[in-house]
């Protein structure tokens, strides 16, 4: 399907990356030390977005016997990163990041709207919306950014809550982190949170959790690269088993997680 307008143009032509922070260097993948420490703080498990309470359907996958050890968890998370939310959110992360750099409010609003509606289940929608809103709430309270109110107004104009991926893309662009490092960091944090859920659910030991995260590291980089290169015509996920487990989790009798 064609005709995405301004958002499609932003994905086709990547503007230069501004670097408003002192001590940084310009470059497609350069990250200043000031921006790096901010991004590390914002994507840390200690940042108050409630990520620990979501499993992205993994709890139901464990209940169904689809995820039962480290090997099957790696395969499952590979699917999420490369074909599920990692892919869809990665593409919308890129669209939002590029829109902010270009100062294109219409394209940013497009990314906000698509990121809100492209959810296969009510629980994954909650997972994305709740974390996105909590993320920006914490940024406003503790890490205020001069340009954020402008984009807050764009989000409000859509009448939709901001998705977590779009929220992280927004502030990453505002502090001058290039789209490649920013998206890779976001997907790494996403994978780490799902590994943590798997460690608790399977259950696995902490060392096995780290082995799984290490195995997923090249997959995370590959997923980020694919999302950055993908055209908007190809927007969408294809991890149907993950969508199914997310849906049946909504009525699962005993649950530890919200998704």
C-alpha positions in Angstrom: 0.0 0.0 0.0 1.4 3.4 -1.0 0.6 6.9 -0.1 2.1 7.4 3.4 3.0 11.0 2.4 5.4 12.8 4.7 6.3 9.8 6.8 7.3 7.9 3.8 9.6 10.7 2.6 11.3 10.8 6.0 12.1 7.1 5.8 13.4 7.5 2.3 15.7 10.5 3.1 17.5 10.5 6.4 18.4 14.0 7.6 21.7 14.7 9.3 21.8 14.0 13.1 22.0 17.2 15.2 24.1 17.0 18.4 22.9 19.6 20.9 24.8 18.2 23.8 28.3 19.4 24.7 31.3 17.0 24.1 29.7 15.0 21.3 30.7 14.5 17.7 28.6 14.5 14.6 28.3 11.3 12.7 25.7 8.7 11.7 26.5 6.5 14.8 28.3 8.8 17.1 26.9 9.2 20.6 28.1 11.8 23.0 29.0 10.7 26.6 26.2 13.0 27.9 23.6 11.4 25.6 24.9 7.9 26.4 24.5 8.2 30.1 21.0 9.6 29.7 20.0 6.7 27.4 21.5 4.2 29.8 19.4 5.7 32.6 16.2 5.8 30.6 16.5 2.2 29.4 17.6 0.8 32.8 15.3 -1.6 34.6 15.2 1.0 37.4 13.5 3.6 35.2 9.9 3.7 36.4 7.9 2.3 33.4 6.8 -0.9 35.0 8.5 -3.2 32.4 8.9 -6.0 35.0 5.2 -6.5 35.0 4.9 -7.5 31.3 5.9 -10.7 29.6 4.6 -10.0 26.1 2.7 -13.3 26.1 5.7 -15.4 27.3 3.7 -16.4 30.4 1.1 -18.1 28.2 3.9 -19.6 26.0 5.4 -21.2 29.1 1.9 -22.4 30.2 1.4 -24.0 26.7 4.9 -25.7 26.8 6.2 -23.6 23.9 8.9 -22.0 26.0 10.3 -24.5 28.4 14.1 -24.0 28.6 16.9 -21.6 27.5 17.0 -22.9 23.9 13.2 -22.6 23.3 13.2 -19.1 24.9 15.9 -17.9 22.6 14.0 -19.1 19.5 10.8 -17.5 20.9 12.4 -14.2 21.5 14.2 -14.3 18.1 10.7 -14.4 16.6 9.5 -11.5 18.6 12.5 -9.4 17.7 12.7 -10.1 14.0 9.1 -10.8 13.1 6.9 -9.4 15.9 6.9 -6.2 18.0 10.7 -5.8 17.5 10.1 -5.4 13.8 6.9 -3.3 13.9 8.1 -1.0 16.8 11.5 -0.8 15.2 10.1 0.6 12.0 7.8 3.0 13.8 10.7 4.0 16.1 12.7 5.0 13.0 9.7 6.9 11.5 9.2 8.9 14.7 12.9 9.6 15.2 13.3 10.8 11.6 10.1 13.0 11.9 11.5 14.7 15.0 14.9 15.4 13.4 13.1 16.8 10.4 10.7 18.8 12.5 7.8 17.2 10.7 4.8 17.2 13.1 2.5 15.5 10.7 4.9 12.6 10.1 5.4 12.3 13.9 1.6 12.2 14.5 1.4 9.5 11.8 3.9 7.4 13.7 2.0 8.0 17.0 -1.2 6.8 15.5 0.2 3.7 13.8 2.1 2.7 16.9 -1.1 2.8 18.9 -3.3 0.8 16.6 -0.9 -1.9 15.4 -1.3 -4.2 18.3 -2.6 -7.8 18.1 -4.1 -8.0 21.5 -5.5 -5.8 24.3 -2.6 -6.8 26.6 0.2 -5.8 24.1 -1.6 -2.5 23.6 -1.7 -2.0 27.3 2.0 -2.9 27.6 3.0 -0.4 25.0 0.7 2.4 26.0 1.3 2.2 29.8 5.1 2.1 29.4 5.1 4.9 26.9 3.1 7.2 29.1 5.1 6.3 32.2 8.3 6.9 30.3 7.4 10.4 29.2 6.0 11.2 32.6 9.3 10.3 34.3 11.2 12.3 31.6 9.2 15.4 32.2 9.5 15.1 36.0 13.2 14.3 36.3 14.9 14.9 32.9 13.1 17.9 31.4 13.9 18.6 27.7 13.3 22.1 26.3 11.8 20.8 23.0 9.6 18.1 24.5 6.4 20.3 25.1 6.2 20.9 21.3 6.0 17.1 20.6 3.8 16.6 23.7 1.3 18.9 21.9 1.5 16.8 18.8 0.8 13.6 20.7 -2.1 15.2 22.4 -3.5 16.3 19.1 -3.8 12.7 17.9 -6.0 11.8 20.8 -4.0 8.6 21.3 -1.6 7.5 24.1 2.0 7.4 23.0 3.6 4.0 22.4 6.8 3.1 24.3 8.9 2.8 21.2 7.7 6.2 19.9 8.4 7.8 23.3 11.9 6.5 23.4 12.5 7.5 19.8 11.3 11.0 20.5 13.6 11.7 23.4 16.5 10.0 21.7 16.2 12.3 18.8 15.9 15.3 21.1 19.2 14.6 22.8 21.0 13.9 19.6 21.4 10.1 19.6 21.4 8.7 16.1 18.7 6.4 15.0 20.9 3.3 14.8 22.4 3.3 18.3 19.0 4.5 19.7 17.0 1.7 18.2 19.6 -0.9 19.0 19.6 0.2 22.6 15.8 0.1 22.7 15.6 -3.4 21.3 18.3 -4.6 23.6 16.4 -3.3 26.6 13.2 -4.9 25.3 15.0 -8.2 24.8 16.5 -8.0 28.3 13.1 -7.4 29.9 11.7 -10.4 28.1 14.6 -12.6 29.1 14.1 -11.5 32.7 10.4 -12.6 32.4 11.5 -15.9 31.0 14.0 -16.5 33.8 11.2 -16.1 36.3 8.6 -18.1 34.4 10.4 -21.2 33.0 12.2 -20.9 35.5 15.9 -20.4 34.5 18.9 -19.4 36.5 20.5 -16.0 36.2 23.5 -17.4 34.3 21.2 -19.1 31.7 19.4 -15.8 31.4 22.7 -14.0 30.5 23.6 -16.8 28.1 20.2 -16.2 26.4 20.8 -12.5 26.3 24.2 -13.0 24.8 22.8 -15.3 22.1 20.2 -12.7 21.3 22.7 -9.8 21.0 23.5 -10.3 17.2 19.8 -10.9 16.6 19.0 -7.6 18.2 21.5 -5.8 16.0 20.1 -7.6 12.9 16.5 -6.7 13.9 17.5 -3.0 14.3 19.3 -2.9 10.9 16.3 -4.6 9.2 13.8 -2.2 10.8 15.9 0.9 9.8 16.1 -0.3 6.2 12.5 -1.5 5.7 10.1 0.6 3.7 6.8 1.7 5.3 4.9 -0.4 2.7 6.2 -3.4 4.6 5.0 -2.2 8.0 3.6 -4.9 10.2 4.5 -8.1 12.1 4.2 -11.8 11.3 4.7 -13.5 14.7 1.3 -15.2 14.8 2.2 -17.7 17.6 3.2 -14.8 19.8 0.0 -12.9 19.0 -2.0 -16.1 19.9 -0.2 -16.6 23.3 -0.8 -12.9 24.1 -4.5 -13.3 23.4 -5.0 -16.5 25.4 -3.1 -14.9 28.3 -6.0 -12.5 28.7 -8.1 -15.3 30.1 -5.3 -17.4 31.7 -6.4 -18.4 35.2 -3.2 -18.0 37.1 -1.0 -15.1 36.1 2.1 -13.3 37.3 2.3 -10.7 34.5 0.0 -8.2 33.0 0.7 -9.4 29.4 
